[in-house]
Amino acid sequence: MTTRILVLGAGGFIGTHLCAALAAEGWDTIGFGRGERPAELAGVPGVSWIRGDLGDRALLRRALEGCRVAVHLVGSTAPAGAGTDPVTELQADLAGGVGLLEAVREAGVGRVVFASSGGTVYGLTGDGPVPETAPTEPLCSYGIVKLAFEKYLALHRHLHGLDYRVLRIANVFGERQRVRRQQGVIAAFMTAAVEGRPLEVWGDGSVVRDYVYIGDVVDALVRAARLPVVAHRVVNIGSGAGRSLTEVIDGITRLRRTHGARPPEVVHRPGRRVDVPRIVLDIARAREALGWEPATPWEEALTRTHRWYAAEAAEVGVLAAAG
């Protein structure tokens, strides 16, 4: 029997990759997003599409009909832009998410997988990898909203027996990540590098993050959706290793030189208050709960990502020349 699954936020970077992976595994996959079916999913068998908003409770209820699992990837803001309109953020993300949980209950969906933020829910941390048991003191409204929804998931388990899984995901990067929403520093750096623009660094480049490849993140999400029982409901998903912005730039510079391209210029801007100095996730629990660990080495992931951005830039250049 084919399992039906609804992916909310399916038109985004993670969502398009996830829908394609689920369909390839044989899931009856429904993508739900605010826009039209994205080009990345055009012609992908096993994926249907519903255009709608998280706030449309009646449409959500219909979309969830017959689904066993719902994956919640929706987010109206990014960490860097969060807090500029906190009331709208609460209405769009938290209130919309709670409405989703009510629709899940009404439709009889048994499992919800939520993409939380491993980079923002913990706040200031020490030098070592951060476990899921660490204090959660987010420094931006984006992290607060993510954490609050985690609490609502736990409440719905207590009240209604909901089977939920929270994946606190680190800084995701990879092919097809766009820079429209101030999210994804590697995407921003790659885009600037292949277009010949300077790389803008907020601060002195010492900020450390845990960068995890999109293919590995999708694998974790599929496992969380598929496994009937998990040892832990809240799990960090990252590489388990920290890299500074300077190290990321060095990696991109090496790739550019390897391809005979000019190394990118770097421009420093003032640091931002929302940026914690360091965050690296402890992923031991992911191994226990999901049987998961990242399978793509850093250099290979960076190379694949650069190859895609370079090809994209070349295609745009050819089209512009032809036009």
C-alpha positions in Angstrom: 0.0 0.0 0.0 1.4 3.4 -1.0 1.8 5.9 1.9 0.4 9.3 1.3 2.4 12.3 2.6 1.8 16.1 2.5 4.9 18.4 2.4 4.1 21.9 3.4 6.5 24.5 2.1 7.2 22.2 -0.8 8.2 25.0 -3.2 11.3 25.9 -1.2 14.9 24.8 -1.4 14.5 21.8 1.0 10.9 21.1 -0.1 11.6 20.5 -3.8 14.5 18.2 -3.0 12.4 16.3 -0.4 9.4 15.9 -2.7 11.5 14.4 -5.4 13.2 12.0 -2.9 9.9 10.9 -1.4 8.4 10.2 -4.8 11.5 8.2 -5.8 10.9 6.0 -2.7 7.4 5.3 -3.8 5.5 7.8 -1.5 2.3 9.3 -2.8 3.6 12.9 -2.4 1.5 16.0 -2.2 3.4 19.3 -2.4 1.7 22.3 -0.7 3.0 25.8 -1.4 2.0 29.4 -1.8 3.1 29.5 -5.5 2.6 27.5 -8.6 4.2 24.1 -8.9 8.0 24.8 -9.1 10.0 24.1 -12.2 12.1 21.7 -10.2 9.1 19.4 -9.7 7.7 19.7 -13.2 7.4 16.2 -14.7 8.4 14.5 -11.5 6.2 11.4 -11.3 4.5 10.7 -8.0 4.2 14.4 -6.9 1.0 16.3 -7.1 0.6 20.0 -6.2 -1.8 22.1 -4.1 -1.4 25.9 -4.1 -2.5 27.4 -0.9 -1.6 29.2 2.3 -0.9 27.8 5.7 -3.6 30.0 7.1 -6.4 28.4 5.0 -7.6 25.8 7.5 -10.3 24.4 5.2 -7.9 23.8 2.4 -5.4 22.3 4.7 -8.0 19.9 6.0 -8.8 18.8 2.5 -5.1 18.5 1.5 -4.4 16.3 4.6 -7.2 13.9 3.8 -5.9 10.4 3.6 -2.3 11.4 4.6 -0.4 9.4 7.2 2.4 11.9 7.5 2.8 15.7 7.2 6.1 17.4 6.9 6.2 21.1 8.0 8.8 23.2 6.2 7.0 26.5 6.0 8.7 29.6 7.2 7.8 33.2 6.1 11.1 34.7 7.4 14.8 33.9 7.6 16.9 34.4 10.7 18.6 37.6 9.5 15.3 39.2 8.6 13.3 38.1 11.6 12.1 40.6 14.1 11.3 43.4 11.6 7.6 42.6 11.9 7.1 40.2 14.9 3.3 40.4 14.8 3.2 39.2 11.2 5.7 36.5 12.0 3.6 35.2 14.8 0.5 35.2 12.7 2.1 33.7 9.6 4.3 31.1 11.2 3.2 30.3 14.7 -0.5 30.8 14.4 -0.5 29.2 11.0 1.4 26.2 12.4 -1.0 25.7 15.3 -3.8 25.8 12.8 -2.0 23.1 10.9 -1.9 20.9 14.0 -5.7 21.3 14.4 -6.2 20.4 10.8 -3.9 17.4 11.3 -6.0 16.3 14.3 -9.2 16.7 12.4 -7.9 14.8 9.4 -6.6 11.9 11.5 -3.0 12.3 10.4 -0.8 10.3 12.7 2.7 11.9 12.3 4.2 15.3 11.8 7.8 16.0 11.0 8.9 19.5 11.7 12.0 21.3 10.4 13.2 23.4 13.3 16.4 25.5 13.5 19.5 24.0 15.0 21.3 27.3 14.3 19.0 29.6 16.3 17.0 27.8 19.0 20.1 27.4 21.3 21.4 30.9 21.3 24.9 31.5 22.8 26.8 28.2 23.2 30.2 27.1 24.3 33.0 25.7 22.1 31.9 22.1 22.0 29.1 20.5 20.0 25.6 21.4 21.4 23.3 18.5 22.4 19.5 18.6 22.3 19.5 18.8 26.1 21.3 22.2 26.1 19.4 25.3 27.2 17.4 27.0 24.5 17.8 30.8 24.6 17.3 32.0 21.1 18.5 35.5 20.2 16.1 36.2 17.4 12.4 35.9 16.9 12.9 33.3 14.2 14.4 30.9 16.8 11.7 31.8 19.3 8.9 31.0 16.9 10.6 27.7 15.9 11.0 26.7 19.6 7.4 27.7 20.4 6.1 25.4 17.7 8.1 22.6 19.1 6.3 23.1 22.4 2.9 23.0 20.6 3.9 19.7 19.0 4.6 18.3 22.5 1.3 19.7 23.8 -0.6 18.0 20.9 1.1 14.7 21.8 0.1 15.1 25.4 -3.5 16.0 24.6 -4.2 14.0 21.4 -1.4 11.4 21.1 0.3 13.0 18.1 3.4 11.2 16.9 5.8 14.0 16.0 9.5 14.3 15.2 11.5 17.6 15.4 14.7 17.9 13.3 16.8 20.9 14.5 18.6 21.4 11.2 21.9 23.3 11.0 22.9 25.5 8.0 21.8 23.7 4.9 23.5 24.3 1.6 23.6 22.7 -1.9 22.3 22.8 -5.4 19.3 25.0 -6.2 19.5 27.1 -3.0 18.5 30.7 -3.9 19.5 33.9 -2.0 16.2 35.7 -2.3 15.3 35.5 1.4 18.6 36.4 3.1 19.2 32.7 4.0 22.1 30.6 3.1 25.5 32.2 3.3 27.1 29.6 1.1 24.4 30.3 -1.6 25.1 34.0 -1.3 28.9 33.5 -1.5 28.6 31.0 -4.5 26.3 33.3 -6.4 28.5 36.3 -5.9 31.6 34.4 -6.8 30.3 33.0 -10.1 28.9 36.4 -11.0 32.2 38.2 -10.3 30.8 40.2 -7.4 32.5 40.7 -4.0 31.6 38.4 -1.1 30.0 40.4 1.7 31.0 39.1 5.2 29.1 40.3 8.2 31.9 40.8 10.9 35.5 39.6 10.7 34.8 36.1 9.3 35.3 34.3 12.6 31.6 33.3 13.0 31.4 29.5 13.1 28.5 27.5 11.8 27.7 23.8 11.2 27.1 23.4 7.4 25.2 20.3 6.2 24.6 19.2 2.7 21.0 19.2 1.3 21.2 15.5 0.3 22.0 14.5 3.8 19.2 16.7 5.2 16.7 15.1 2.9 17.8 11.7 4.0 17.2 12.6 7.6 13.7 14.0 6.8 12.8 10.8 4.9 13.9 8.6 7.7 12.0 10.7 10.2 8.9 10.4 8.1 9.3 6.7 7.5 10.4 5.2 10.8 7.4 3.9 12.9 9.2 4.3 16.2 12.0 6.7 17.2 14.1 6.8 20.4 13.9 10.6 20.6 11.5 13.1 19.2 13.9 16.1 19.0 17.0 15.5 17.0 19.9 17.7 15.8 20.8 17.3 12.1 24.2 18.8 11.1 27.6 17.8 10.1 29.0 17.8 13.7 31.8 20.0 12.6 32.2 23.8 12.7 33.6 26.0 9.9 34.2 29.8 10.0 33.1 32.1 7.3 36.8 32.5 6.4 37.1 28.8 6.0 34.1 28.7 3.7 35.5 31.5 1.6 38.9 29.7 1.4 37.0 26.6 0.1 35.2 28.6 -2.6 38.4 30.4 -3.6 40.2 27.0 -4.1 37.3 25.9 -6.3 37.4 29.0 -8.4 41.2 28.7 -8.9 40.8 25.0 -9.8 38.4 26.1 -12.6 40.8 28.8 -13.8 38.5 31.6 -12.5 39.6 34.7 -10.6 39.4 34.5 -6.8 36.5 36.5 -5.3 37.1 39.8 -3.6 35.9 39.9 0.1 34.2 42.9 1.6 33.6 43.1 5.4 30.4 44.7 6.9 29.6 45.4 10.5 28.6 42.3 12.5 24.9 41.6 13.3 23.4 41.2 16.7 21.4 38.1 15.6 24.5 36.2 14.7 25.8 34.0 17.6 29.6 33.6 17.4 29.6 29.8 17.2 27.1 27.0 16.8 28.0 23.3 16.1 25.5 20.6 16.7 26.1 17.3 18.5 24.5 14.7 16.2 25.0 11.5 18.3 21.2 11.4 19.0 20.5 11.4 15.2 22.6 8.2 14.9 20.6 6.6 17.7 17.1 7.8 16.8 17.2 7.7 13.0 20.3 5.6 12.1 21.5 8.7 10.3 24.7 10.5 9.9 26.0 12.9 7.1 27.3 10.9 4.2 28.7 13.7 2.0 32.2 15.0 2.7 32.6 18.8 3.0 34.8 19.2 -0.1 32.6 17.0 -2.2 29.4 18.8 -1.2 31.1 22.2 -1.8 32.3 21.0 -5.2 28.8 19.8 -6.2 27.3 23.0 -5.1 29.8 25.2 -7.0 29.3 23.1 -10.1 25.6 23.9 -10.0 26.1 27.6 -9.5 28.7 27.8 -12.2 26.4 26.0 -14.6 23.5 28.3 -13.7 25.6 31.4 -14.2 26.8 30.2 -17.5 23.2 29.4 -18.7 22.1 32.9 -17.6 25.0 34.4 -19.5 24.2 32.5 -22.7 20.5 33.5 -22.5 21.4 37.1 -21.9 23.8 37.0 -24.9 21.1 35.4 -27.1 18.5 38.0 -26.0 
